[in-house]
Amino acid sequence: QVQLVESGGGLVQAGGSLRLSCAASGRTLNMYSMGWFRQAPGKEREFVACINWNGASTSYADSVKGRFTISRDNAKNTVYLQMNSLKPEDTAVYYCAKSRLYGSTCYRAIGDFGYWGQGTQVTVSS
């Protein structure tokens, strides 16, 4: 069993930055891939970024490449999403998730993740 709790969301002006954290309890994350997804009101949940189990491999949605950075600290059982140059279209609830299978690869599909946090709201004003 694992519990994921996101934090760090808030209101920020366009061009600003936020750093999201995803802290896990109940189980260590070190052998799993982790992902960040987001969901805006009325829209489907979409992939944002992923990181494999040791942080050696990452992948990003085209919409956030060059602006967002995913990282992890397995010693702290925490995954991060650094978001820079934020745009109003980044406004969404951001969720972290743990892969269903061992995470030597970086998964991008929603179905590849079996545990989800409650989400943290990110609002970017223009």
C-alpha positions, 0 to 999 in steps of 0.5 A: 500500500502506498499513499501519495500526497501532492503539495506546492500548488497555488496561484502564480502569474504567467511567467512565474514558477512553482515547484510541486512535491509528491511525498509517499508513505506506506511504501518506498518509491525507489523501484517504480517509475513516477509520473506527473499528470494534470487535468483542467476542468472539463478536460481529460487527464493528460501526461506531463512528465515521467521519471524512471526508478533511478532518475536516469531517464525522463520524458515530457509532454511537448507542451512543457518541454524546456519549461518543466523538470521532473526529479526524484529523491528516493532517500526522501521518498519524494518526486518533484516537478519544477515548473518554470515560465508558466502559462495560463494553459498550465492551469490544472490540478496536478497529480503524481502517480506510481507505476504499476510495474517496476520502473526501469522504463519511463511510462507515459500512459495513464493505464501504466500507473496504479496509484494516484495522489489527490492532486494539487491545484495550479492556477496561472493568471495572465 
